[in-house]
Amino acid sequence: MQSFGCRATQADGAALERQLTTFGLPQAHSALEADLVVLNTCTVTAAADQDARASIRRIHRENPAAKIMVTGCYAQRAPQEIAGLPGVAWVVGNSHKHRVAELAGREFIPADQAEQEGHHAGPASQSQNFVSMETVALSSPAFTLVGNIFAHTELIATPVFSGDTIAEKTRPNLKVQDGCDNRCSFCIIPSVRGQSRSMKPDRVIEEANALVAAGYREIVLSGINLGRWGRDFQPQQRFEQLVRALLEHTDIEKIRISSVEPMDWSDDLIALVAGSPRVARHAHVPLQSGSDHILRRMHRKYRPWHYAEKIRKIHEAMPEAAIGADVMVGFPGETDELFEESSSFIEQLPFTYLHVFSYSSRPGTPSAAMPDQVPVHVVRERSRALRELAAEKNRAFRESFIGRTLEVITLQSGNDDDWTEALSDNFLKVRLAGRHGANKI
């Protein structure tokens, strides 16, 4: 199974793979050899949709006998669009993703075998192979199963790894939260992921301890809106409570926190990260824009001065920490002056890297109907300018560590085996001379 898209989508894909193999469907070596291809899709941008459709067509062209099942965010958002593509047998939205293995089993597992193993399946094909590739969309008069995502309360997740080879599988990603209760005007994700829901702390600890027992040294906590973990519990809990519980009840050597919204970087969370050598000095804090006017149009819940205060607190508590942000360019109504306002704001803050995205209009979002859409050539130029600024900041950050000693975790050896790639606590990629085994501190 191959996974594409965000960390949460990869975690969903890992859970689907586990369910399919548990159901008795062994994994094929490639889509060319598979009787069933499961595609777990992304829909965050128009490009993601396009990539999904292209993958569906390619799979059908190269292996026309294979039955294609499309699930994930694109399947939830536009099931009929996917069902019109050749080769698609099923379209299963996120609302029913937990039934993927059951649906596949009905088709590919003999009824007597299913009864013997406690599964409820139907007609079988001659083979039971499958391969799942994450980031696609499919079609034909397909069986479509899509429901109200906001009625969905389950959270499926399995630890997922960063690469396909053993050497790369050093930093498992554990999704502990799904869905989002925010309503940013540009974002389709709440409509395809549903309300925020959290993995119970006992299960998080159980998964983390299993990873420790398997020999892993660092785990990455992730979610669609990770900082909202625990807010759906009664009584409510806070994300920092989960981090503290992992420190107290597991022996994991390093916890890395993925993206957390600015207003969820509480003083307690900052102090906890700064005070524990077992939590990576790394804060990824989505910004989107440094312009107050654009943030208001985006329906973001903070103002630039709120955001700046959080970043300065993080930097003061951890001067050597990696601090990154997501920044969007070309949002409707972003004039040259407003872009310069955002760029100047970013320049003044101690970022060490940026993820720069071009605005992508998503059908069904408020921003899609806004006037003053920014021309593509202007968006590209602004994106280039911000990437150059980010490169300058990143280079300055890296240069500040020349001559210093850092603790790193090894990832994989280079092609010529003269060096080994590794990652520092504060998100610096380094090359170590010589060949070293993966997952070493």
TORVEXFI-708287 format. One line per 2 residues: for each residue x, y, z of C-alpha. Coordinates in Angstrom, 1 decimal. Example, Ala and Ser with C-alpha at 12.3 -4.5 7.8 and 13.67 -1.06 7.14 Angstrom:
2
12.3 -4.5 7.8 | 13.7 -1.1 7.1
REM end
This chain:
441
0.0 0.0 0.0 | 1.3 3.5 -0.9
0.1 6.6 0.8 | 0.0 10.1 -0.5
-1.3 13.4 1.0 | -1.2 14.7 4.5
0.0 12.8 7.6 | -3.6 12.2 8.6
-4.4 10.6 5.2 | -1.4 8.4 5.5
-2.5 7.3 8.9 | -5.9 6.5 7.6
-4.3 4.5 4.8 | -2.2 2.5 7.2
-5.4 1.6 9.2 | -7.1 0.5 6.0
-4.1 -1.7 5.1 | -4.2 -3.3 8.5
-8.0 -3.9 8.1 | -7.7 -5.4 4.7
-4.9 -7.8 5.6 | -6.8 -8.8 8.8
-9.8 -9.5 6.7 | -7.7 -12.0 4.7
-6.7 -9.9 1.6 | -2.9 -10.2 1.2
-1.1 -7.2 -0.4 | 0.0 -7.4 -4.0
3.5 -6.2 -5.1 | 2.1 -3.6 -7.4
-1.1 -2.3 -9.0 | -0.3 -4.2 -12.2
-0.6 -7.5 -10.2 | -3.6 -6.5 -8.1
-7.2 -7.6 -8.5 | -8.3 -4.8 -6.2
-6.8 -1.3 -6.0 | -7.8 0.9 -3.1
-7.1 4.6 -3.4 | -7.3 6.8 -0.4
-7.6 10.3 -1.8 | -6.9 14.0 -0.9
-8.9 17.0 -2.0 | -7.2 19.9 -0.3
-6.4 21.5 -3.7 | -7.5 21.2 -7.3
-4.1 19.7 -8.1 | -4.8 16.9 -5.6
-8.1 16.1 -7.4 | -6.3 16.2 -10.7
-3.6 13.8 -9.5 | -6.2 11.4 -8.2
-8.1 11.3 -11.6 | -4.8 10.8 -13.5
-3.9 7.9 -11.2 | -7.2 6.3 -11.7
-7.0 6.5 -15.4 | -3.4 5.2 -15.4
-4.3 2.2 -13.2 | -7.3 1.3 -15.4
-5.2 1.6 -18.5 | -2.3 -0.5 -17.2
-4.5 -3.1 -15.4 | -8.0 -3.0 -16.9
-9.0 -6.2 -15.1 | -8.5 -4.6 -11.6
-11.4 -3.3 -9.7 | -10.8 0.1 -8.2
-12.2 1.3 -4.9 | -11.8 5.0 -4.2
-12.2 6.4 -0.6 | -10.9 9.4 1.3
-11.6 13.1 1.1 | -12.1 13.4 -2.7
-14.6 10.5 -2.5 | -16.5 12.3 0.3
-16.6 15.7 -1.5 | -17.4 14.6 -5.1
-18.5 11.0 -5.3 | -20.4 11.3 -8.6
-17.4 13.0 -10.3 | -15.3 10.0 -9.3
-17.9 7.4 -10.2 | -17.9 8.6 -13.8
-14.3 7.5 -14.3 | -13.5 4.2 -16.0
-12.5 1.3 -13.8 | -14.1 2.5 -10.5
-16.2 -0.2 -8.9 | -16.8 1.5 -5.5
-16.7 5.1 -4.2 | -16.6 5.1 -0.4
-16.6 8.4 1.5 | -14.8 9.2 4.7
-18.2 8.7 6.4 | -18.0 4.9 5.6
-14.3 4.4 5.3 | -14.5 1.9 8.2
-16.5 -0.4 5.9 | -13.8 -0.6 3.2
-12.5 -4.0 4.2 | -16.0 -5.4 4.6
-17.0 -4.3 1.1 | -13.8 -5.7 -0.4
-14.2 -8.9 1.4 | -17.7 -9.5 0.0
-16.2 -9.4 -3.5 | -12.8 -11.2 -3.0
-13.3 -13.7 -0.1 | -15.2 -17.0 -0.6
-18.3 -17.1 1.5 | -17.3 -20.4 3.2
-13.9 -18.9 4.1 | -15.4 -15.7 5.4
-17.8 -17.7 7.6 | -15.0 -19.8 8.9
-13.0 -16.7 9.8 | -15.9 -14.8 11.2
-16.3 -12.4 8.3 | -19.4 -11.7 6.3
-18.4 -11.8 2.7 | -19.9 -12.5 -0.7
-18.9 -13.8 -4.1 | -15.2 -14.3 -4.6
-12.8 -13.7 -7.4 | -9.9 -16.1 -8.0
-7.4 -13.9 -6.3 | -7.3 -12.0 -3.0
-4.5 -9.5 -3.7 | -4.9 -5.8 -3.2
-2.8 -2.7 -3.4 | -3.8 0.7 -2.0
-2.3 4.0 -3.3 | -3.2 7.2 -1.5
-4.2 10.2 -3.6 | -6.6 9.2 -6.2
-10.2 9.1 -7.5 | -12.2 6.8 -9.5
-15.2 5.6 -11.4 | -18.1 4.2 -13.7
-21.5 3.2 -12.6 | -19.8 2.5 -9.3
-21.4 1.4 -6.0 | -21.4 4.7 -4.0
-21.5 4.8 -0.2 | -21.2 8.4 1.1
-23.1 9.7 4.2 | -23.2 12.7 6.5
-19.6 13.1 7.7 | -20.7 15.2 10.7
-22.5 12.1 12.1 | -19.3 10.2 11.9
-17.7 9.7 15.4 | -15.2 7.0 14.8
-11.4 7.7 14.5 | -9.5 5.2 12.5
-5.7 5.4 12.6 | -2.7 3.2 12.6
1.0 4.3 13.0 | 2.4 5.0 9.6
6.0 5.4 8.5 | 7.8 7.9 6.4
9.1 5.7 3.7 | 8.8 2.4 1.9
12.1 0.8 2.9 | 13.1 -0.5 6.3
15.9 2.1 6.6 | 13.4 4.9 6.2
10.9 3.6 8.8 | 12.4 5.4 11.7
9.9 8.0 12.8 | 6.3 6.5 12.9
3.5 9.0 12.6 | 0.6 8.5 15.1
-2.7 10.2 14.3 | -4.4 11.0 17.6
-7.1 13.5 16.3 | -9.3 13.9 13.2
-11.8 16.4 11.9 | -12.0 20.2 12.5
-14.5 22.5 14.0 | -13.0 25.6 12.4
-14.6 27.1 9.3 | -11.9 28.9 7.4
-13.3 30.3 4.3 | -10.8 28.6 1.9
-10.9 25.1 3.5 | -12.9 22.1 2.4
-11.5 19.8 5.0 | -14.2 20.2 7.7
-16.8 19.2 5.0 | -14.9 16.0 4.2
-13.4 15.1 7.6 | -16.3 16.1 9.9
-16.2 17.3 13.5 | -13.1 17.2 15.7
-12.7 13.9 17.5 | -9.9 12.5 19.6
-8.2 9.2 20.3 | -8.7 8.2 23.9
-5.5 8.7 26.0 | -5.3 5.1 27.0
-5.2 4.0 23.4 | -2.6 6.6 22.5
-0.4 5.3 25.3 | -1.0 1.7 24.2
0.0 2.5 20.6 | 3.1 4.5 21.7
4.2 1.6 24.0 | 3.8 -0.8 21.2
6.1 1.3 19.0 | 8.7 1.5 21.8
8.5 -2.3 22.2 | 9.2 -2.5 18.4
12.3 -0.5 18.8 | 11.3 3.0 17.6
13.0 6.0 19.3 | 10.9 8.9 18.0
7.2 9.2 17.2 | 5.4 12.1 15.5
2.0 13.1 16.9 | -0.4 14.3 14.2
-4.0 15.2 13.5 | -6.2 17.4 11.3
-6.4 20.0 14.1 | -4.0 18.5 16.6
-4.2 21.2 19.2 | -7.9 20.5 19.7
-7.2 17.0 21.0 | -9.4 16.2 24.0
-11.9 19.1 23.6 | -14.6 16.5 22.6
-14.2 14.6 25.9 | -16.4 15.1 29.0
-14.8 16.6 30.9 | -12.6 18.3 28.3
-8.9 17.7 28.2 | -6.1 19.7 26.6
-3.4 18.6 24.2 | -0.6 19.3 26.7
-2.2 16.7 29.0 | -1.7 14.1 26.3
1.9 15.0 25.8 | 2.5 14.9 29.6
0.8 11.5 29.8 | 3.0 10.1 27.1
6.1 11.3 28.9 | 4.9 9.8 32.2
3.6 6.4 30.9 | 5.9 5.5 28.0
9.6 5.3 27.5 | 9.6 6.9 24.1
12.8 8.8 23.7 | 11.5 11.6 21.5
8.0 13.0 20.8 | 7.7 15.3 17.9
4.6 17.5 17.6 | 3.3 18.2 14.1
1.2 21.2 13.2 | -0.6 23.0 16.0
-2.8 26.2 15.5 | -1.4 29.4 17.1
-4.0 29.8 19.8 | -3.5 26.2 20.9
0.1 26.9 21.8 | -0.8 27.6 25.4
1.8 28.8 27.9 | 1.6 25.3 29.5
2.4 23.6 26.2 | 5.3 25.9 25.5
6.7 25.3 29.0 | 6.3 21.5 28.6
8.1 21.4 25.3 | 10.8 23.7 26.5
11.3 21.8 29.7 | 11.5 18.2 28.5
14.5 16.9 26.5 | 12.1 14.1 25.3
10.0 16.6 23.3 | 11.5 17.9 20.1
12.3 21.6 19.9 | 10.1 22.1 16.9
7.0 24.2 16.6 | 5.0 24.2 13.3
2.4 27.0 13.7 | 0.1 27.7 10.7
-0.1 31.4 9.8 | -1.7 31.6 6.3
-1.2 35.4 6.1 | 0.4 38.2 8.0
-2.2 40.7 6.8 | -5.0 41.3 9.3
-7.5 42.1 6.4 | -6.8 38.8 4.7
-6.9 36.8 8.0 | -10.4 38.2 8.6
-11.5 37.3 5.1 | -10.1 33.8 5.7
-12.2 33.6 8.9 | -9.0 32.8 10.9
-9.5 33.1 14.7 | -6.4 35.2 15.5
-5.0 38.6 14.5 | -1.3 39.1 13.4
-0.4 40.5 16.8 | -1.8 37.4 18.6
0.2 35.2 16.3 | 3.4 37.2 16.7
3.1 37.0 20.5 | 2.9 33.2 20.4
5.9 32.9 18.1 | 8.0 35.2 20.3
7.0 33.2 23.4 | 8.1 30.0 21.7
11.4 31.6 20.6 | 12.2 33.1 24.0
11.5 29.7 25.7 | 13.5 27.8 23.1
16.0 30.0 21.2 | 17.3 27.1 19.2
14.0 25.6 18.2 | 12.8 25.1 14.6
9.8 27.3 14.0 | 7.8 26.8 10.8
4.6 28.0 9.3 | 2.1 27.4 6.5
1.7 30.6 4.4 | -0.9 31.0 1.6
-0.4 33.4 -1.3 | -3.0 34.7 -3.7
-6.1 34.6 -1.5 | -9.0 36.5 -3.1
-8.6 40.2 -2.5 | -4.8 40.0 -1.7
-3.5 43.2 -3.3 | 0.2 44.1 -3.8
0.0 46.2 -0.6 | -1.6 43.4 1.5
1.0 40.9 0.2 | 3.8 43.3 1.2
2.2 43.6 4.6 | 2.2 39.9 5.0
5.7 39.5 3.7 | 7.1 42.2 6.1
5.3 40.5 9.0 | 6.9 37.2 8.2
10.3 38.8 7.7 | 10.3 40.2 11.3
9.5 36.8 13.0 | 12.2 34.2 13.8
10.9 31.5 11.4 | 13.4 28.8 10.4
11.4 27.5 7.5 | 8.1 28.1 5.7
5.6 25.9 3.7 | 4.4 28.3 1.0
1.1 27.3 -0.8 | -0.8 28.9 -3.6
-4.5 29.6 -3.0 | -6.7 26.9 -4.6
-10.4 27.6 -5.1 | -12.4 24.7 -3.6
-16.1 24.3 -4.7 | -18.4 24.8 -1.8
-16.2 27.1 0.2 | -17.0 30.8 0.8
-13.8 32.0 -0.8 | -14.7 30.3 -4.1
-17.4 32.9 -4.6 | -15.4 35.9 -3.5
-14.6 38.6 -6.0 | -11.0 39.8 -6.8
-9.5 36.5 -7.5 | -5.7 36.9 -8.0
-4.3 36.2 -11.4 | -2.2 33.0 -11.6
1.0 34.8 -12.8 | 0.8 37.1 -9.8
0.4 34.2 -7.4 | 3.4 32.5 -8.8
5.6 35.6 -8.4 | 4.5 36.1 -4.8
5.1 32.5 -4.1 | 8.6 32.8 -5.5
9.3 35.9 -3.4 | 8.2 34.2 -0.2
10.2 31.0 -1.0 | 13.3 33.1 -1.4
12.6 34.8 2.0 | 12.1 31.4 3.6
15.4 30.1 2.1 | 17.3 33.1 3.5
15.9 32.4 7.0 | 16.6 28.7 6.8
20.1 29.2 5.7 | 20.8 31.7 8.5
19.4 29.2 11.0 | 21.5 26.3 9.6
24.7 28.5 9.6 | 24.1 29.3 13.3
24.9 25.7 14.1 | 28.2 25.4 12.2
30.8 24.1 14.7 | 28.1 22.9 17.1
27.3 19.3 18.2 | 23.8 18.1 17.8
21.9 15.0 18.8 | 20.3 13.4 15.7
18.4 10.3 14.7 | 19.7 8.4 11.7
17.3 8.0 8.8 | 19.0 6.2 5.8
22.3 5.9 4.0 | 23.1 7.8 0.8
23.3 6.1 -2.5 | 27.1 5.8 -2.4
27.1 4.8 1.3 | 29.7 7.6 2.0
27.2 9.3 4.3 | 24.0 8.8 6.3
21.1 11.2 6.4 | 19.9 12.1 9.9
17.5 14.6 11.6 | 18.2 16.7 14.6
15.9 17.5 17.5 | 15.3 20.9 16.0
14.4 19.7 12.5 | 17.8 20.1 10.8
18.7 17.5 8.2 | 22.3 16.6 8.4
24.7 14.2 6.7 | 26.9 12.0 8.8
30.1 10.7 7.4 | 30.1 7.0 6.8
27.3 4.4 6.7 | 25.2 4.0 9.9
22.1 1.9 10.6 | 18.8 3.6 10.7
17.0 4.5 13.9 | 20.2 5.3 15.9
20.7 8.3 18.2
REM end
